[in-house]
Each structure stands twice: as C-alpha cells, then as structure tokens.
Amino acid sequence: MTEPVTVLIADDHPMVRQGLHLTLGTLPGIQVIGEATTGQQAVELAESLQPDVLIMDLNMPEGNGIEATRALTKSSPHVKVLILTMFDDDASVFQAMRAGARGYLLKGAGEQEIERAVRGVADGEAIFGPAVAQRVLDYLTGTAPRQQEAFPELSERERDVLALLAEGRSNPDIARQLYLSPKTVRNHVSNIFTKLQVADRAQAIIKARDAGLGTAAERST
C-alpha cells in the first residue's frame, strides 16, 4: 500500500489552518500530521515530524516564512516547502525561491489547485500558481527586466533593497517587504550609498532609476 503524503501546515491564522486541515484531511493519500503558528515552530515541528510537504505562509511571527524555509533547506532539505500566501509581488516570489521553496500559491487558490500542488511538490516538482508561474516564466525567458544584472558590486540583498528604494519605498516598507529588521535595512542602505558612491537617498534613487529600476510611472514623477 502506498504511503500517504504527510503534510504540516504553518500559518498564524486559525481559520486558514482549520480550512486547510479540513480540505486536505478529506483527500485520499494525504495526511495532515501537524500545525504550526510561527516560523520557529514550523522549523521545529518539521524537523521532528519530518513531513513530506510543509505548507507555509510568509507573514508569521517569530521567524517569517522566508527565514523558516531557508533554515529548513539547510537542516531538512527533503522536506518540500509549499508557500501559500497573499503576497504576489516579485520580491516575495523570488525571495521564497532563493530560500528553497518548491512551490508558491496565492491564498484563494481552489481545493484542486492546492491538492495538485501538494502532490506535485511531494513528487519533486516545482509548482506555481498561474499568476506566479507567468512571473517566473517572464523572468527566465528575459521578458521581464532582470534587475540583478545592474550594479554587480552590490550583493543580492542590496540589489533587492535598491530596487525598492527606486520604487520610492521607505525603510519600514522595505523591511516589511523583504522580511528584514529596520536596522538591517539601514545597514544595507548605508552599504549601497558607499558602493554606489552617492551621498544620500535621492542620489541613490536617481542612479537606480537611470539603470531601469522602479516602475515607469514612478520614473516619470
């Protein structure tokens, strides 16, 4: 008899956890073996329970989904992480992929889509919701601008911060977007100023937008 696909659910919203548990618990060949409410708890339970798939939200207390995914990729790489979140922006999608997530769905996905993703990720596939898949396809085919090609002197995270600076985001906005502490963002901004040889935020934004970062609408303002 084939072993069921074991699933751990990590989300800080009780209704989301309950809904996923009820949905997946009725499906043949899938067994929900636990629930976590924080990023830290998700890592601890995944390491102890060893599920086939960890369904994880991005925005959680005590270690967000990106940090938890990164930690699990190192400690238990055989546990496949499927992100289920409200965030559909490029930064969140590619942060999750770089952290080691094997799938990315948006909340609101239907039962069949979630089931397909769970089974596919468990089998080693990379699964993305339709909107997310188009973003990934555009990126890989070069249809979308590849921001990290600009400013090779910057680290990957510094390029992420600079891209958001170019969009006119404040430091607190950037911290929330990239799941970083405000202090870490300030340090990245300072490093960016030094590496780009600019004196302040305004000069950094001008330089970034000249390189094509930021939206067309924002560059015209």
PyMOL commands that set and color helices and strands:
alter all, ss='L'
color gray80, all
select helices_A, chain A and resi 14-25+39-49+65-75+90-99+111-122+130-141+147-149+156-166+171-178+182-196+201-210+216-219
alter helices_A, ss='H'
color red, helices_A
select strands_A, chain A and resi 5-10+30-36+53-56+80-85+103-106+127-128
alter strands_A, ss='S'
color yellow, strands_A
deselect
rebuild
show_as cartoon
